[in-house]
Amino acid sequence: INNFTDLLSLRNHKRLQELKVRYRKLIGIQFYTHTDGHYAYDTNNTRNKSLLPNTVQQFINLCSVNGIGVVLLAPTPYTLRCVHDFSDLPVGLLFGIVSQVHAVVGIDSVCTHIAGVMNIPNLTVWKRYHPLRLSSPNGGKNLCYRPVSKNYSLVALSSQDEGGLSEKMFSILKKILTGTVQLHGGISDCFIGLEEF
């Protein structure tokens, strides 16, 4: 038993090991956050970080037909098919799960930041804010909200339009998993892997 197993129950450890054998690659996802408000993931709330359920399911379907296992890292108010649900774990135990996946894909929230801290490749979709600010309210310069390492960021030009987003995310995920796109270990180059859609 190693360190991450100490944080997980043996049942979860066994589930993860079975998934790693079953799939060519295993990713973690978080596309919903309760900080958006009262489960306001619909198109009426233009300030949401969360993605629409249909976009999320389309992305999961693309992963599934390509032999990529999907682990749900955080709860959603809607049901998703073809995922392995680990969303009932407290935040502290997510470190153990994230350490076992090949990449984390999600919104600007806790799971992509955990991946960044652990040097796990991560793809972040930004709908609500831009991840790089050239100045901050207190006068600071070049404030970056991106995860600290191995991050590729997609920045929405419109917080309402998600057309084609699932395909775009999957295309980038494939490049990350095959090593076609090289993600850096630090935040010194905030513009590497920063793309608007």
Solvent accessible surface area in square Angstrom, and as a share of the most:
residue,aa,sasa,rsa
1,I,159,0.81
2,N,87,0.44
3,N,127,0.65
4,F,21,0.09
5,T,4,0.02
6,D,104,0.54
7,L,85,0.42
8,L,12,0.06
9,S,57,0.37
10,L,114,0.57
11,R,166,0.60
12,N,12,0.06
13,H,44,0.20
14,K,129,0.55
15,R,66,0.24
16,L,0,0.00
17,Q,63,0.28
18,E,97,0.44
19,L,11,0.06
20,K,76,0.32
21,V,133,0.77
22,R,164,0.60
23,Y,42,0.16
24,R,171,0.62
25,K,64,0.27
26,L,1,0.00
27,I,0,0.00
28,G,0,0.00
29,I,1,0.00
30,Q,10,0.04
31,F,3,0.01
32,Y,8,0.03
33,T,8,0.04
34,H,136,0.61
35,T,86,0.50
36,D,15,0.08
37,G,35,0.34
38,H,178,0.80
39,Y,135,0.51
40,A,25,0.20
41,Y,56,0.21
42,D,68,0.35
43,T,76,0.44
44,N,130,0.67
45,N,46,0.24
46,T,55,0.32
47,R,129,0.47
48,N,4,0.02
49,K,32,0.14
50,S,1,0.00
51,L,0,0.00
52,L,39,0.19
53,P,35,0.22
54,N,100,0.51
55,T,9,0.05
56,V,1,0.00
57,Q,17,0.08
58,Q,75,0.33
59,F,0,0.00
60,I,0,0.00
61,N,57,0.29
62,L,51,0.25
63,C,0,0.00
64,S,47,0.30
65,V,120,0.69
66,N,56,0.29
67,G,27,0.26
68,I,8,0.04
69,G,1,0.01
70,V,2,0.01
71,V,0,0.00
72,L,12,0.06
73,L,2,0.01
74,A,13,0.10
75,P,87,0.55
76,T,31,0.18
77,P,52,0.33
78,Y,32,0.12
79,T,126,0.73
80,L,19,0.10
81,R,148,0.54
82,C,79,0.47
83,V,31,0.18
84,H,38,0.17
85,D,73,0.38
86,F,1,0.00
87,S,15,0.10
88,D,125,0.65
89,L,27,0.14
90,P,85,0.53
91,V,82,0.47
92,G,46,0.44
93,L,45,0.22
94,L,5,0.03
95,F,73,0.31
96,G,1,0.01
97,I,0,0.00
98,V,0,0.00
99,S,35,0.23
100,Q,31,0.14
101,V,8,0.05
102,H,71,0.32
103,A,1,0.01
104,V,0,0.00
105,V,0,0.00
106,G,0,0.00
107,I,1,0.00
108,D,24,0.12
109,S,18,0.12
110,V,55,0.32
111,C,0,0.00
112,T,1,0.00
113,H,59,0.26
114,I,7,0.04
115,A,0,0.00
116,G,1,0.01
117,V,100,0.58
118,M,59,0.27
119,N,75,0.39
120,I,25,0.13
121,P,33,0.21
122,N,0,0.00
123,L,1,0.00
124,T,0,0.00
125,V,1,0.01
126,W,5,0.02
127,K,20,0.09
128,R,71,0.26
129,Y,86,0.33
130,H,71,0.32
131,P,0,0.00
132,L,17,0.09
133,R,81,0.30
134,L,120,0.60
135,S,62,0.40
136,S,18,0.12
137,P,131,0.83
138,N,138,0.71
139,G,52,0.50
140,G,33,0.31
141,K,150,0.64
142,N,104,0.53
143,L,66,0.33
144,C,32,0.19
145,Y,85,0.32
146,R,19,0.07
147,P,2,0.02
148,V,73,0.42
149,S,7,0.05
150,K,53,0.22
151,N,11,0.06
152,Y,28,0.10
153,S,0,0.00
154,L,0,0.00
155,V,7,0.04
156,A,15,0.12
157,L,130,0.65
158,S,55,0.35
159,S,31,0.20
160,Q,91,0.41
161,D,93,0.48
162,E,17,0.08
163,G,66,0.63
164,G,46,0.44
165,L,1,0.01
166,S,1,0.00
167,E,95,0.42
168,K,71,0.30
169,M,0,0.00
170,F,14,0.06
171,S,43,0.28
172,I,6,0.03
173,L,0,0.00
174,K,98,0.42
175,K,93,0.39
176,I,15,0.08
177,L,27,0.13
178,T,105,0.61
179,G,33,0.32
180,T,99,0.57
181,V,37,0.21
182,Q,125,0.56
183,L,24,0.12
184,H,93,0.41
185,G,50,0.48
186,G,42,0.40
187,I,91,0.46
188,S,110,0.71
189,D,80,0.41
190,C,25,0.15
191,F,137,0.57
192,I,64,0.33
193,G,16,0.15
194,L,38,0.19
195,E,46,0.21
196,E,95,0.43
197,F,57,0.24
